[in-house]
Amino acid sequence: MIKTSLSKTSLRVLPLVLGVSLALAASAFAQGNGGEQHGSELSKVVRLNRAPVNKEVLKVTLPKPVISKLPNGLTVLVIEQHKLPTVEFSLWIKSGALADPKNLPGLASFTADMLREGTKARSSSQISSEIDGLGASLNASAQFGASYSAVTASGMAPDSDKILELMSDVVMNPTFPQDELDKYKQRQLANIEEQRSNPSFLGREKFQQVLYQDFPASVVSATPESVKAVTADDLRHFHDDYYAPGNAILGVIGDVHADDVAVLIRKHFGDWQDHAVNQPALPPLPSPAAAKIYFIDRPDSVQTDITAGDFAVKLNDPDYIPLFVMNRVVGGGPAARLFLNLREAHGYTYGAYSSLQHADTYPGALVASTQVHNAVTDGSMTQLMYEFKRIRDEKVGADELGEAERSIVAGFALSLEEPAQLLTHAMQVEYYGLPADYWDKYPAEVAAVTPDEVQEMAHKYVDLAHLQIVCVGDGKQPGNDQKQSIRDVLAKYGALEVFDTNGKRLN
């Protein structure tokens, strides 16, 4: 059970969730002009603050897992939570997409996706039938940019023995049958073709490439070539190399008793043979590049997708929490500056946000993004740069900062109602080497961030001299009311490189 100084977390955080109300002086969005207005229209947005605001800092003591290690090296975390008769299991293999060979992008993802497609004892259809018969779930993934692969399972707690049997079978005994691999490859080729028609994907792909260069985080997708080339032997080799108990953490949360579930885990994972794992040597991160704009010319696009950002921090970096707070002020939600400026004040877009992405064992990125009408590309770029400069040059006000901090704490408090999120917090502490009380102190540390710290984070991480901007759109369309093309508009904001949708440079 989560111990808290508040009688019911979910009830007491409601004032926090309701902390911001917005009203517009104008009854309709204005399709603003190019770039002459530098945020002055924000005066039309009024923060009403009609809802009561609870100034008390949320105090929580998250349940601490019982941690043990099997003789084969598997680290096990168990959190007892008896509110519902359910259980969730999460296995993190400490090797993921960052371990992909350069000539086979997607190999970690292929391997994880294929775990359920057949084992020594079960066919793909038998695995699905047994999982469905329990009303349970069993999934595996290795996300691009992540340093680990994950296998998750959930169901009713009385079925823990059977769920663990199925989970251990796909982890320890996959066979990667050729017929299932052939069908999988056809699906993947169709998915790649579909995603390459998505301008947001093209922008994200280019952004990761220009930011991370030769570092593996630059890869956001498999390629048609890697899908066609991968073999069942490649999957077996990746599995045999990295799926080892000493290279894994198994977390459990639910209506179980630690001693009882430990017996089941030893029963099903105790025979998993360990071996030395040689993690691939990763290249160093590239030095921050000089600010540049990359434009992907996509004929017939009806809007411009804008992505802008630079390196940020690892999850375990001391700057992570104050930077997270700074991000919430700039673009972390519909009450943040980018949304209020580009949508509410100017009507350029349906939404504009920023986030800390891929904060893992390597520094992630601080990224802002929006999709705007072609004709307001100029004005949107102006307002985006205005907000980047404002967070650096002006200290955030106490009321605005307080709203951002309360919003973060409220979201955190609500997340504690989800067993999967509680388990993720415990897994993060173990995997990233965070202090055991990291999440207990998290609300207070968020609430303690000051305007000076926010500005310090902005100076460190909103680095305009190294800001990388990627835009996707139709270069021939007018990007402002002077009828300048989008391509010409973007050239006003810095050095410009132009590419087609296949990555070929055009200038």
C-alpha positions in Angstrom: 0.0 0.0 0.0 1.2 3.5 -0.7 1.6 5.4 2.5 0.8 9.1 2.2 0.2 12.0 4.5 -3.0 12.6 2.5 -5.9 10.4 3.4 -6.8 9.4 -0.2 -4.2 10.4 -2.8 -6.7 10.4 -5.7 -9.1 12.6 -3.8 -6.6 15.2 -2.5 -4.9 15.8 -5.8 -8.1 16.9 -7.5 -7.5 20.6 -6.6 -4.0 20.1 -8.2 -5.5 18.7 -11.4 -8.0 21.6 -11.6 -5.3 24.3 -10.9 -5.4 26.0 -14.3 -8.4 27.4 -16.2 -8.0 29.4 -19.4 -10.2 31.9 -21.1 -9.8 33.7 -24.4 -10.7 37.4 -25.0 -11.4 36.5 -28.6 -14.2 34.1 -29.4 -12.4 32.5 -32.4 -8.8 31.7 -33.4 -7.0 34.3 -35.5 -4.9 33.2 -38.4 -2.0 35.5 -37.5 0.5 37.0 -39.9 4.0 36.0 -40.5 6.5 37.0 -37.9 5.9 40.6 -36.7 4.1 39.8 -33.5 6.5 38.6 -30.8 4.2 37.1 -28.3 2.1 40.3 -27.7 -1.1 38.3 -28.4 -0.5 36.3 -25.3 -2.0 39.2 -23.4 -5.4 37.9 -24.6 -5.0 34.7 -22.7 -6.1 35.0 -19.1 -5.3 32.5 -16.3 -8.5 32.5 -14.2 -7.3 30.3 -11.3 -10.9 29.8 -10.2 -10.3 26.3 -8.8 -8.9 25.9 -5.3 -5.2 25.1 -5.2 -3.8 22.9 -2.6 -0.3 24.2 -1.7 0.6 21.2 0.5 3.4 19.1 -1.0 2.4 15.6 -1.7 4.2 13.2 0.6 4.4 9.5 -0.4 6.3 6.4 0.6 6.1 4.1 -2.4 6.1 0.4 -1.6 9.6 -1.0 -1.7 10.2 -4.2 -3.5 11.6 -7.4 -2.0 14.7 -7.8 -4.0 16.5 -11.2 -4.4 18.7 -12.9 -6.9 18.4 -16.4 -8.3 21.6 -18.6 -8.4 21.7 -18.1 -12.2 22.0 -14.3 -11.7 18.4 -13.2 -12.4 17.5 -10.2 -10.3 13.9 -10.3 -9.0 11.8 -7.5 -7.6 8.4 -8.3 -5.9 5.9 -5.7 -4.7 2.9 -6.9 -2.9 -0.3 -5.0 -3.6 -3.5 -6.7 -2.5 -6.1 -4.1 -3.7 -7.1 -6.3 -6.8 -6.7 -10.0 -7.5 -4.4 -9.3 -10.4 -0.7 -9.6 -11.1 1.8 -8.0 -13.5 5.2 -9.3 -14.6 7.9 -7.2 -16.4 11.2 -8.6 -17.6 13.9 -6.2 -18.7 16.7 -7.6 -20.8 19.6 -5.1 -20.5 20.2 -5.1 -24.2 18.0 -3.5 -26.8 18.0 -1.5 -30.0 21.4 0.1 -29.0 22.9 -3.3 -29.5 21.6 -3.6 -33.1 24.4 -4.3 -35.6 24.8 -1.3 -37.9 23.9 -3.4 -41.0 20.8 -4.8 -39.4 18.8 -1.9 -37.8 15.8 -3.4 -36.0 17.3 -6.7 -35.0 16.5 -6.3 -31.3 12.9 -5.4 -32.2 12.6 -8.3 -34.6 13.8 -10.7 -31.9 11.4 -9.4 -29.3 8.5 -9.4 -31.7 9.2 -13.0 -32.7 9.4 -14.4 -29.2 5.7 -15.3 -29.2 5.7 -16.9 -32.6 6.8 -20.4 -31.5 8.8 -22.2 -28.9 10.2 -25.8 -28.5 6.9 -26.8 -26.8 4.3 -24.5 -28.4 3.3 -23.1 -31.8 2.4 -19.5 -32.2 -1.3 -20.3 -32.2 -1.0 -22.5 -29.1 0.7 -19.6 -27.2 -2.1 -17.2 -28.3 -4.8 -19.8 -27.3 -3.4 -20.4 -23.9 -2.9 -16.7 -23.1 -6.5 -15.9 -24.3 -7.8 -18.8 -22.3 -6.5 -17.2 -19.2 -7.7 -13.8 -20.1 -4.1 -12.7 -19.7 -1.6 -10.7 -21.8 1.9 -11.5 -23.0 3.9 -9.1 -25.0 7.5 -8.3 -25.9 9.2 -5.2 -27.5 12.5 -3.5 -28.0 11.8 0.1 -28.8 14.2 2.1 -31.0 16.4 4.3 -28.8 16.0 2.2 -25.7 18.9 0.4 -24.0 16.8 -2.7 -23.0 14.2 -5.1 -24.4 11.0 -5.8 -22.4 8.8 -8.8 -22.0 5.6 -8.2 -20.0 2.7 -10.4 -18.9 -0.4 -9.8 -16.7 -3.5 -11.6 -15.6 -5.4 -12.8 -12.6 -3.1 -13.6 -9.6 -4.4 -17.2 -9.1 -3.1 -17.8 -12.7 0.5 -16.7 -11.8 1.9 -20.2 -12.2 0.6 -20.6 -15.7 1.4 -17.1 -16.8 5.0 -17.5 -15.6 5.2 -20.9 -17.4 4.2 -19.2 -20.7 6.4 -16.2 -20.1 9.5 -18.2 -19.3 8.8 -20.5 -22.3 8.9 -17.6 -24.8 11.9 -16.0 -23.1 14.0 -19.1 -22.8 12.9 -21.4 -25.7 11.9 -19.4 -28.8 12.5 -21.2 -32.1 11.9 -18.3 -34.6 10.1 -20.6 -37.1 10.8 -19.6 -40.7 7.1 -19.6 -41.8 6.2 -17.1 -39.0 9.3 -15.0 -39.8 8.2 -14.8 -43.5 4.8 -13.5 -42.5 6.3 -11.1 -40.0 8.6 -9.7 -42.6 5.7 -9.0 -44.9 3.9 -7.1 -42.2 7.0 -5.1 -41.4 7.6 -4.1 -45.0 4.0 -2.8 -45.1 4.5 -0.9 -41.8 7.7 0.8 -43.1 6.0 1.9 -46.3 3.1 3.3 -44.3 5.3 5.2 -41.8 7.4 6.7 -44.6 4.2 8.4 -45.8 3.9 10.1 -42.4 5.5 13.6 -42.3 5.9 13.4 -38.5 7.9 10.2 -38.8 10.1 11.8 -41.5 10.8 14.7 -39.2 11.6 12.5 -36.2 13.9 10.3 -38.3 15.9 13.3 -39.6 16.0 14.9 -36.2 17.5 11.8 -34.6 20.0 11.5 -37.5 21.3 15.0 -37.3 21.4 15.0 -33.5 23.0 11.6 -32.8 24.8 11.0 -36.1 26.8 7.7 -35.6 25.4 7.0 -32.1 22.8 4.1 -32.3 20.0 6.4 -31.0 20.0 8.0 -34.5 18.1 5.0 -35.7 14.3 5.2 -35.4 13.2 2.4 -37.6 14.1 -0.8 -39.5 14.7 -0.4 -43.2 13.3 -2.4 -46.1 16.8 -3.7 -46.6 17.2 -4.9 -43.0 13.8 -6.6 -43.0 14.6 -8.4 -46.2 18.1 -9.4 -45.0 17.3 -10.7 -41.5 17.3 -14.5 -41.0 16.1 -16.8 -38.3 19.8 -17.4 -37.4 20.3 -13.7 -36.9 17.4 -13.7 -34.4 18.8 -16.8 -32.6 22.2 -15.2 -32.3 20.8 -12.0 -30.8 18.7 -14.0 -28.4 21.6 -16.3 -27.4 24.0 -13.4 -27.0 21.8 -11.1 -24.8 18.9 -13.0 -23.3 20.7 -14.3 -20.2 19.4 -14.2 -16.6 22.5 -12.2 -15.4 21.6 -9.6 -18.0 18.0 -9.3 -16.8 15.6 -7.9 -14.1 12.2 -9.5 -13.4 9.7 -7.3 -11.6 6.4 -8.5 -10.1 3.5 -6.5 -8.6 0.1 -7.7 -7.6 -2.0 -9.8 -5.2 0.9 -12.2 -4.5 3.0 -13.0 -1.5 6.7 -12.5 -2.0 7.8 -15.9 -0.7 5.1 -17.7 -2.8 5.8 -15.9 -6.1 9.6 -16.4 -5.5 9.0 -20.2 -5.5 7.1 -19.9 -8.8 9.9 -17.8 -10.4 12.5 -20.3 -9.3 10.4 -23.1 -10.8 10.0 -21.4 -14.2 13.2 -19.3 -14.5 15.6 -21.3 -12.3 16.9 -23.5 -15.2 17.6 -20.5 -17.4 21.3 -20.9 -18.2 23.5 -17.9 -17.6 26.5 -16.8 -19.6 28.8 -13.8 -20.0 27.2 -11.0 -22.1 29.5 -8.8 -24.1 27.7 -5.6 -24.6 28.7 -3.8 -27.8 31.0 -0.8 -27.4 29.0 2.3 -28.2 30.6 5.2 -29.9 30.8 8.5 -28.0 28.0 11.0 -28.5 28.9 13.6 -31.1 29.7 17.1 -30.0 26.7 19.5 -30.4 26.6 20.7 -34.0 26.1 24.3 -35.0 22.5 25.4 -35.3 21.0 24.4 -38.6 17.6 24.0 -40.3 16.8 20.8 -42.2 13.9 20.9 -44.6 12.3 17.8 -46.1 10.5 18.8 -49.2 7.3 16.7 -49.3 5.2 17.8 -52.3 1.4 18.3 -51.6 1.8 18.5 -47.8 -0.9 20.7 -46.5 1.0 21.6 -43.3 4.5 22.1 -42.0 5.7 19.7 -39.3 8.3 21.4 -37.1 10.7 19.6 -34.7 13.3 21.5 -32.8 15.7 20.6 -30.0 19.1 19.5 -28.8 20.8 17.2 -26.3 19.4 17.0 -22.8 20.2 14.5 -19.9 20.2 11.0 -18.8 17.4 9.9 -16.4 19.7 9.7 -13.5 21.3 13.1 -14.1 20.8 15.6 -11.2 19.5 18.1 -13.7 16.6 15.8 -14.8 14.0 17.1 -12.3 14.6 20.8 -12.7 14.8 20.4 -16.5 11.6 18.5 -16.4 10.0 21.4 -14.6 11.4 23.9 -17.1 10.0 21.7 -19.9 6.5 21.8 -18.3 6.6 25.6 -18.4 7.7 25.7 -22.0 5.7 23.0 -23.6 4.7 20.2 -21.3 1.0 20.5 -21.7 -2.0 22.6 -22.8 -1.3 25.1 -20.1 2.3 25.6 -21.2 3.7 28.5 -23.2 4.0 26.9 -26.6 0.4 25.7 -26.6 -0.9 29.1 -25.3 1.1 31.0 -27.8 0.8 29.0 -31.1 -2.7 27.7 -30.6 -4.6 29.9 -28.2 -3.1 33.3 -29.0 -2.4 32.9 -32.7 -4.5 29.9 -33.9 -1.6 28.5 -35.9 -2.1 24.9 -34.8 -4.2 22.4 -32.9 -1.3 21.8 -30.5 2.4 22.7 -29.7 4.4 20.8 -27.1 7.8 20.0 -25.9 9.2 16.9 -24.0 12.2 15.2 -22.7 12.7 12.2 -25.0 14.7 9.0 -24.5 16.3 9.9 -21.2 18.0 6.5 -20.8 21.5 5.4 -20.1 22.6 8.1 -22.5 21.4 11.7 -22.8 18.1 12.1 -24.4 16.8 15.2 -26.2 14.7 18.2 -25.3 12.3 18.4 -28.2 9.6 20.9 -29.2 7.2 20.0 -32.0 4.1 21.3 -33.8 2.2 20.9 -37.1 1.0 24.2 -38.6 -0.8 25.4 -41.7 1.6 26.1 -44.6 0.7 29.8 -44.7 1.7 30.4 -41.1 5.1 28.6 -41.1 6.9 31.9 -40.8 4.8 33.1 -37.9 5.1 29.8 -36.2 8.9 29.8 -36.5 9.0 33.3 -35.1 6.9 32.4 -32.0 8.8 29.2 -31.4 12.1 31.0 -31.4 10.5 33.7 -29.2 9.5 31.1 -26.6 13.0 29.6 -26.6 14.5 33.0 -26.1 12.0 34.0 -23.4 12.6 31.0 -21.2 16.3 31.9 -21.3 16.1 35.6 -20.9 13.2 36.1 -18.4 12.7 34.4 -15.1 9.5 32.5 -14.9 7.0 34.0 -12.5 6.1 32.3 -9.2 2.5 31.7 -10.1 3.3 30.2 -13.5 6.1 28.0 -12.0 3.8 26.9 -9.2 1.1 25.8 -11.7 3.7 23.8 -13.6 5.0 22.1 -10.5 1.5 21.3 -9.2 0.6 19.8 -12.5 3.6 17.5 -12.5 3.0 16.4 -8.9 -0.7 15.8 -9.7 0.1 13.7 -12.7 2.6 11.7 -10.6 0.1 11.2 -7.8 -2.5 9.9 -10.2 0.1 7.5 -11.8 0.5 5.8 -8.5 -2.9 4.3 -8.9 -1.6 2.2 -11.7 0.3 -1.0 -10.6 2.3 -1.1 -13.9 3.6 2.4 -13.2 4.6 1.6 -9.6 6.5 -1.4 -11.0 8.2 0.7 -13.6 9.3 3.1 -10.9 10.9 0.2 -8.9 12.5 -1.2 -12.1 13.9 2.2 -12.9 15.5 2.5 -9.5 17.2 -0.8 -10.0 18.2 -0.4 -13.6 19.4 3.1 -13.6 21.0 3.0 -10.1 18.7 5.7 -8.7 18.5 6.2 -4.9 16.0 3.9 -3.2 13.9 6.8 -2.1 14.1 8.7 -5.5 10.3 8.5 -6.1 9.4 9.2 -2.5 11.3 12.5 -2.7 10.2 13.3 -6.3 7.2 15.5 -5.4 9.1 17.6 -2.9 12.1 18.0 -5.3 9.7 19.1 -8.1 8.0 21.6 -5.8 11.4 23.0 -4.6 12.6 24.0 -8.1 13.0 27.8 -8.2 12.8 30.4 -11.0 16.6 30.7 -10.8 17.0 26.9 -11.4 14.5 27.0 -14.3 16.5 29.8 -16.0 19.8 27.9 -15.3 18.3 24.8 -17.1 17.3 27.0 -20.0 20.7 28.4 -20.3 22.3 24.9 -20.3 19.8 23.0 -22.5 17.9 25.5 -24.7 21.1 26.1 -26.6 20.2 28.4 -29.5 23.7 28.2 -30.9 23.3 24.4 -31.3 19.5 24.1 -31.9 18.6 21.6 -34.6 15.4 22.3 -36.4 13.7 19.9 -38.9 10.7 20.9 -40.9 8.7 18.7 -43.3 6.4 20.3 -45.9 5.8 21.4 -49.4 8.7 23.8 -50.3 6.7 25.5 -53.1 3.7 26.5 -50.9 3.6 30.0 -49.5 4.8 30.1 -45.9 3.5 33.6 -45.0 1.1 36.3 -46.2 3.9 37.8 -48.4 3.6 34.6 -50.5 7.3 33.6 -49.8 7.7 29.9 -50.3 8.2 27.8 -47.2 11.7 27.0 -48.4 12.6 30.7 -48.6 10.9 31.4 -45.3 13.0 28.9 -43.4 16.2 30.2 -44.9 15.5 33.4 -43.0 16.1 31.6 -39.7 19.5 30.1 -40.3 21.6 27.8 -42.5 19.3 25.6 -44.5 19.8 22.1 -46.0 17.0 20.6 -48.2 16.3 16.9 -48.7 13.7 14.8 -50.4 11.6 12.3 -48.5 14.1 9.6 -49.2 17.0 11.5 -47.6 18.6 12.7 -50.8 20.0 16.3 -50.4 18.6 18.8 -52.9 20.8 21.8 -52.3 
